[in-house]
Amino acid sequence: MTETRKAWSTARALAGVFVPATSPFDPVTGDLDVVALRANLRRVLAAPVQGVVIGGTTGEALLLTRAERRAAIGAAAELLGDGRLLIAGTGAESTRETIRLSGEAADAGADAVLVQPPAYYRKAMTGRLLARHYRAVADSSPLPVILYQAPLSCSTLELSTPLVAALSEHPRIIGIKDSRGKLPALGEHLAAVADGFRVLVGNGAMLYAALEMGAAGGILGVANLVPESAAGIYRCHRDGRHAEAGRIQERIGPLHNGIVVALGVPGVKAALDLLGATGGVPRPPLAPPYAPGVDRIRNLLVSAGVDTG
């Protein structure tokens, strides 16, 4: 199978709900806890999710070493069967490093790479330079590329619709994760991109609305907490059970807004601990939430009907 045919085969599978896994750390050494990572992945893969993302924002990718990224991707690759996708975050500030990380992700067993834009030299990042960067990555990466519009609260920049539309024509750039949480802007992307290019939402409170607009699915931090429910929105919508999909969305939307958005990675990890999975502390300089934050997380989970034991 040619590289282009492989890319389009991956694109066809890029539909449904994907879980951006957290990175558990050993409480004594602070190293990546691969055993706990595997346990967390088994938990979410018991739900009908379409795959996982390793090395995304929720996975504290920027705080991991290259060796830790490879170990995490390899651990996930051992657990995913046929038909499910393993996506690896490989965005870096240089084109060269992004290509290198993408090659390492391929060697470790990933199926596609998720690439946020280089943003440190933000004023220099014109549309022309970003287009050149992404095309160079796609031309050199052994894996198909998914653009990553990271949340604008992070240190990032906004990929314009004309840029996304132009990049969607590249045969090895197969989709975008849009985490801006702006439905009108998402709609602009959907209307402009090439046929077969997959648009995924990154906001767990907007999955149902995004699917109604034509999105292919979502990469959702909240799916770490309620993978069955998050996947249920997609499956109900796909099967025409729109009222049921809407009811699930109403129930888990507050978890996204109150935990994923309001408290970030530390909040997601604290929630995982409450659910009996392994969250643990984030890697410094991030810090766990204070006791009032944990109480708020517990109340949100209970209000959503989630069993915290």
C-alpha positions as CSV (number, residue, x, y, z in Angstrom):
1,M,0.0,0.0,0.0
2,T,1.4,3.4,-1.0
3,E,1.9,6.1,1.7
4,T,-0.9,8.1,0.2
5,R,-3.3,5.2,0.3
6,K,-2.3,4.5,3.9
7,A,-3.0,8.1,4.8
8,W,-6.5,7.9,3.3
9,S,-7.2,4.6,5.0
10,T,-6.2,6.2,8.3
11,A,-8.4,9.2,7.5
12,R,-11.5,6.9,7.0
13,A,-10.9,5.5,10.5
14,L,-10.5,9.0,11.9
15,A,-14.1,9.2,13.1
16,G,-15.6,8.8,16.6
17,V,-14.3,9.6,20.0
18,F,-10.6,9.5,20.9
19,V,-9.2,9.8,24.4
20,P,-6.2,12.0,25.0
21,A,-4.5,10.0,27.7
22,T,-3.0,11.5,30.8
23,S,0.6,10.7,31.8
24,P,0.8,9.2,35.3
25,F,4.0,9.7,37.2
26,D,5.6,7.6,39.9
27,P,4.9,9.4,43.2
28,V,8.5,8.7,44.5
29,T,10.7,9.1,41.4
30,G,8.6,11.4,39.3
31,D,9.2,9.2,36.3
32,L,6.5,8.2,33.8
33,D,4.6,5.2,35.3
34,V,4.1,3.0,32.3
35,V,2.3,0.3,34.3
36,A,-0.3,2.9,35.5
37,L,-0.6,4.2,32.0
38,R,-1.4,0.8,30.7
39,A,-4.1,0.3,33.4
40,N,-5.7,3.7,32.5
41,L,-5.7,2.8,28.8
42,R,-7.3,-0.6,29.5
43,R,-10.1,1.3,31.4
44,V,-10.9,3.6,28.5
45,L,-10.5,1.0,25.8
46,A,-13.2,-1.1,27.5
47,A,-15.6,1.6,26.1
48,P,-16.3,1.9,22.4
49,V,-13.8,4.7,21.7
50,Q,-12.1,4.8,18.4
51,G,-8.6,5.3,19.7
52,V,-6.3,7.2,22.0
53,V,-3.9,10.1,21.7
54,I,-0.5,9.9,23.5
55,G,1.5,13.1,24.0
56,G,-1.3,15.6,23.7
57,T,-2.1,18.6,25.9
58,T,-3.9,16.4,28.5
59,G,-0.8,14.1,28.5
60,E,1.5,17.0,29.5
61,A,3.5,16.4,26.3
62,L,5.6,19.5,26.7
63,L,6.8,18.2,30.1
64,L,7.8,14.7,28.9
65,T,11.2,13.7,27.7
66,R,11.6,12.1,24.2
67,A,12.3,8.7,25.9
68,E,9.1,9.0,27.9
69,R,7.1,9.9,24.8
70,R,8.5,6.8,23.0
71,A,7.7,4.6,26.0
72,A,4.2,5.9,26.3
73,I,3.5,5.4,22.6
74,G,4.9,1.9,22.7
75,A,2.8,0.9,25.8
76,A,-0.3,2.1,24.0
77,A,0.6,0.4,20.8
78,E,0.7,-2.9,22.6
79,L,-2.9,-2.5,23.8
80,L,-4.7,-1.2,20.7
81,G,-6.1,-3.8,18.2
82,D,-7.0,-3.5,14.6
83,G,-9.5,-0.8,13.7
84,R,-8.5,1.6,16.6
85,L,-6.1,4.4,16.0
86,L,-3.1,5.4,18.0
87,I,-2.3,9.1,17.5
88,A,0.9,10.6,18.8
89,G,1.5,14.3,19.6
90,T,4.7,15.3,17.9
91,G,4.5,19.1,17.4
92,A,7.7,21.0,18.3
93,E,9.0,24.5,17.7
94,S,11.2,23.5,14.8
95,T,10.3,21.7,11.6
96,R,13.3,19.5,12.0
97,E,12.3,18.4,15.6
98,T,8.7,17.8,14.6
99,I,9.8,15.5,11.8
100,R,12.2,13.7,14.1
101,L,9.5,13.2,16.7
102,S,7.1,11.9,14.1
103,G,9.6,9.3,12.9
104,E,10.1,8.2,16.5
105,A,6.3,7.9,16.9
106,A,6.1,5.7,13.8
107,D,8.9,3.5,15.1
108,A,7.0,3.2,18.5
109,G,3.8,2.0,16.8
110,A,1.6,5.1,16.2
111,D,-0.8,5.4,13.3
112,A,-0.9,9.2,12.9
113,V,0.7,12.3,14.4
114,L,-1.0,15.3,15.9
115,V,0.9,18.5,15.3
116,Q,0.2,21.8,17.0
117,P,1.7,25.0,15.3
118,P,5.1,26.3,16.4
119,A,4.2,29.4,18.4
120,Y,7.1,30.7,20.4
121,Y,8.2,33.1,17.6
122,R,4.6,33.9,17.1
123,K,4.9,37.2,15.3
124,A,7.1,35.5,12.6
125,M,4.6,32.7,12.0
126,T,2.8,34.0,8.9
127,G,0.4,31.8,7.0
128,R,3.1,31.2,4.4
129,L,5.6,29.9,7.0
130,L,3.1,27.8,8.7
131,A,2.0,26.2,5.4
132,R,5.7,25.5,4.6
133,H,6.2,24.0,8.0
134,Y,3.2,21.7,7.8
135,R,3.9,20.6,4.3
136,A,7.5,19.8,5.1
137,V,6.3,17.7,8.1
138,A,3.7,15.9,6.0
139,D,6.2,15.3,3.2
140,S,8.8,13.8,5.5
141,S,6.8,12.1,8.3
142,P,6.2,8.4,7.8
143,L,2.8,8.9,9.4
144,P,-0.2,11.0,8.2
145,V,-0.6,14.3,9.9
146,I,-3.5,15.8,11.9
147,L,-3.4,19.5,12.4
148,Y,-3.9,20.5,16.1
149,Q,-5.5,23.8,16.9
150,A,-4.7,23.8,20.5
151,P,-6.9,25.7,23.0
152,L,-6.2,29.4,22.7
153,S,-5.6,29.6,26.4
154,C,-2.4,27.7,25.8
155,S,0.7,29.2,24.3
156,T,-0.4,28.8,20.7
157,L,-1.7,30.7,17.7
158,E,-4.8,30.3,15.6
159,L,-4.8,28.5,12.3
160,S,-6.9,30.5,9.8
161,T,-9.6,28.8,7.8
162,P,-7.8,29.6,4.5
163,L,-4.6,28.0,5.8
164,V,-6.5,24.9,7.0
165,A,-8.3,24.7,3.7
166,A,-5.1,24.9,1.7
167,L,-3.4,22.2,3.9
168,S,-6.4,19.9,3.6
169,E,-5.5,19.5,0.0
170,H,-2.2,17.8,0.9
171,P,-2.7,14.0,0.5
172,R,-0.9,13.2,3.8
173,I,-2.6,15.9,6.0
174,I,-5.8,14.1,6.9
175,G,-7.6,16.1,9.5
176,I,-7.7,18.7,12.3
177,K,-8.5,18.7,16.0
178,D,-10.1,22.1,16.7
179,S,-10.0,22.9,20.5
180,R,-11.0,26.6,20.3
181,G,-14.6,25.9,21.5
182,K,-16.0,28.2,18.9
183,L,-18.8,26.5,16.9
184,P,-19.0,29.3,14.2
185,A,-15.3,29.0,13.5
186,L,-15.6,25.2,13.4
187,G,-18.3,25.6,10.9
188,E,-16.0,27.7,8.7
189,H,-13.5,24.9,8.6
190,L,-16.1,22.3,7.8
191,A,-17.3,24.4,4.9
192,A,-13.9,25.1,3.5
193,V,-11.8,21.9,3.7
194,A,-11.3,19.3,1.0
195,D,-13.5,16.2,0.7
196,G,-12.4,13.4,3.0
197,F,-10.5,15.7,5.4
198,R,-11.7,15.0,8.9
199,V,-12.6,17.8,11.3
200,L,-12.6,16.7,15.0
201,V,-13.7,18.8,17.9
202,G,-11.6,19.1,21.0
203,N,-14.3,20.5,23.3
204,G,-16.3,17.9,25.3
205,A,-19.2,20.2,25.8
206,M,-19.7,20.7,22.1
207,L,-19.4,17.2,20.6
208,Y,-23.1,16.8,19.8
209,A,-23.4,20.2,18.2
210,A,-20.2,19.6,16.2
211,L,-21.5,16.3,15.0
212,E,-24.7,18.0,13.9
213,M,-22.6,20.4,11.9
214,G,-20.7,17.6,10.2
215,A,-17.7,17.0,12.3
216,A,-16.3,13.4,12.3
217,G,-15.9,13.1,16.0
218,G,-13.8,14.5,18.8
219,I,-10.6,14.1,20.8
220,L,-12.0,14.9,24.3
221,G,-10.2,15.3,27.6
222,V,-13.5,14.5,29.4
223,A,-13.5,11.1,27.8
224,N,-10.7,10.1,30.3
225,L,-13.4,10.4,32.9
226,V,-16.5,9.1,31.1
227,P,-15.4,7.2,28.1
228,E,-18.6,5.2,27.7
229,S,-20.7,8.4,27.8
230,A,-18.5,10.4,25.4
231,A,-18.5,7.5,22.9
232,G,-22.2,7.2,23.5
233,I,-22.9,10.7,22.1
234,Y,-21.2,9.7,18.9
235,R,-22.8,6.3,18.6
236,C,-26.3,7.7,19.4
237,H,-25.9,10.5,16.8
238,R,-24.6,8.0,14.2
239,D,-27.6,5.7,14.8
240,G,-30.1,8.6,14.6
241,R,-30.9,8.6,18.4
242,H,-30.5,12.3,18.6
243,A,-32.5,12.9,21.7
244,E,-30.5,10.4,23.6
245,A,-27.2,11.9,22.3
246,G,-28.4,15.3,23.5
247,R,-29.2,14.0,27.0
248,I,-25.8,12.5,27.4
249,Q,-24.2,15.7,26.2
250,E,-26.2,17.8,28.7
251,R,-25.0,15.4,31.5
252,I,-21.2,15.4,30.6
253,G,-20.9,19.0,29.4
254,P,-20.5,20.4,32.9
255,L,-17.6,17.9,33.5
256,H,-15.8,19.4,30.5
257,N,-16.5,23.0,31.6
258,G,-15.9,22.5,35.3
259,I,-13.0,20.2,35.3
260,V,-11.2,20.1,31.9
261,V,-11.5,23.8,31.2
262,A,-11.6,25.3,34.7
263,L,-8.9,23.1,36.3
264,G,-6.9,21.7,33.4
265,V,-4.7,18.7,33.6
266,P,-4.4,18.8,37.4
267,G,-8.2,18.6,37.6
268,V,-8.5,15.7,35.1
269,K,-5.9,13.8,37.1
270,A,-7.6,14.5,40.4
271,A,-10.9,13.3,38.9
272,L,-9.2,10.1,37.8
273,D,-8.1,9.5,41.3
274,L,-11.6,9.9,42.6
275,L,-12.8,7.4,40.0
276,G,-10.3,4.7,41.1
277,A,-8.0,5.2,38.1
278,T,-4.5,6.6,38.4
279,G,-4.3,10.3,38.1
280,G,-1.6,11.3,40.5
281,V,0.1,14.6,40.6
282,P,1.1,16.6,37.5
283,R,4.7,17.2,36.6
284,P,6.0,20.5,38.1
285,P,5.7,23.3,37.6
286,L,2.0,22.2,37.4
287,A,0.5,21.5,40.8
288,P,-2.5,19.5,42.0
289,P,-5.7,21.3,42.9
290,Y,-6.3,22.4,46.4
291,A,-8.9,20.7,48.6
292,P,-11.7,23.0,47.5
293,G,-11.0,22.2,43.9
294,V,-11.1,18.4,44.7
295,D,-14.4,18.9,46.4
296,R,-15.8,20.7,43.4
297,I,-14.6,17.9,41.1
298,R,-16.3,15.3,43.3
299,N,-19.6,17.3,43.3
300,L,-19.5,17.6,39.5
301,L,-18.9,13.9,39.1
302,V,-21.8,13.1,41.4
303,S,-24.1,15.5,39.7
304,A,-23.3,13.8,36.4
305,G,-24.2,10.5,37.9
306,V,-20.7,9.2,37.9
307,D,-19.8,6.7,40.7
308,T,-16.8,8.0,42.7
309,G,-16.9,5.0,45.1
